[in-house]
Amino acid sequence: MAIQMQNKINTEFSMSSMADMVFLLLIFFMLTSTLVNPNAIKLMLPESSGRTIAKQSTFVYVDSAMRYYVNEKPASEQNLKQMISKSLIGVTDGVIVIRADRNVQMQSVVNVIEAVNQMNALLKTHHKIILSTKPKLP
């Protein structure tokens, strides 16, 4: 009398649990990506057809109420130079990106440029200034 084993090894792999994991991860990343807002200060930038990409940058925002922000931290006109220099410690040829609302008076932008130029002269650095715009739609 031959004894047969009742337990057979199943060599099939069930992919249904793997598909569930993929969908759960997809939903998680979709929800978390909508919560991240890279530009917390709302500005309506002027349009331009030129395009420049900076590697290491410090962002200076000027909103429509003529308030200054250095890397999203509030700054006054008096301490603008100090805030910019703190954000560029150890960098001798960084880039300062000015993101000004399209309704901002030109004097506010000139104030930022003067602060950077004074900082360059004082610290013997070579920081460049870029005016940020949004791309023109065809």
CORQUI-V592858 format. One record per run of one state. SS is the DSSP state (H for helix, E for strand, C for the rest). FROM is the first residue (numbers start at 0). TO is the last residue. If there is no record, write none. Layout:
((SS & FROM & TO) (SS & FROM & TO))
//
This chain:
((C & 0 & 14) (H & 15 & 34) (C & 35 & 45) (E & 46 & 47) (C & 48 & 55) (E & 56 & 61) (C & 62 & 66) (E & 67 & 69) (C & 70 & 71) (E & 72 & 74) (C & 75 & 78) (H & 79 & 86) (C & 87 & 93) (E & 94 & 99) (C & 100 & 104) (H & 105 & 122) (C & 123 & 126) (E & 127 & 130) (C & 131 & 132) (E & 133 & 134) (C & 135 & 137))
//
